[in-house]
Amino acid sequence: YEKEEYKYDPLNQLVEVKNRNEENRKYFYDSLGNRAGEIKMSYIKIGLWSYFDKLP
């Protein structure tokens, strides 16, 4: 079971959904209140290392 968090704007329109898998969805609306767009995002964790650490 995934827990999701929901955010709404002052017009009670859904603007963001977050879940435990670190995936976000953001929603955008036109001036008439119709959903006009959606962005799906996932977080990428990046590790930094040096290639010089592998030299003998």
C-alpha positions in Angstrom: 0.0 0.0 0.0 1.4 3.4 -1.0 0.6 6.5 1.0 0.0 9.5 -1.2 -0.1 13.2 -0.2 -2.4 15.5 -2.0 -2.1 19.3 -2.3 -4.9 21.6 -3.5 -5.0 25.2 -4.6 -7.4 27.9 -3.2 -9.9 26.8 -5.9 -9.8 23.2 -4.5 -8.1 22.0 -7.7 -5.6 19.2 -7.3 -2.1 20.6 -7.9 0.3 18.0 -6.6 0.5 14.3 -5.6 3.5 12.8 -3.8 4.0 9.1 -3.0 6.4 7.1 -1.0 8.4 6.1 -4.1 9.6 9.7 -4.4 7.5 10.2 -7.5 5.7 13.6 -7.8 3.0 14.7 -10.2 2.1 18.4 -10.6 -1.0 19.6 -12.4 -1.7 22.9 -14.1 -4.9 24.6 -15.0 -6.0 27.1 -17.6 -7.9 30.3 -16.8 -11.3 28.4 -17.0 -10.2 25.8 -14.4 -9.6 23.0 -16.9 -6.6 20.8 -16.3 -4.1 21.9 -18.9 -1.0 20.0 -18.0 0.7 17.4 -15.9 4.4 16.9 -15.0 5.6 13.6 -13.6 8.8 13.7 -11.7 11.0 11.1 -10.1 14.0 11.9 -7.9 17.3 10.5 -9.0 20.0 10.0 -6.4 23.5 10.6 -7.7 26.7 9.4 -6.1 30.0 11.1 -6.7 33.2 9.3 -6.9 36.7 9.8 -8.3 38.2 7.6 -10.9 41.6 8.3 -9.2 40.4 6.3 -6.2 40.7 3.2 -8.3 44.4 3.6 -9.2 46.8 1.2 -7.6 
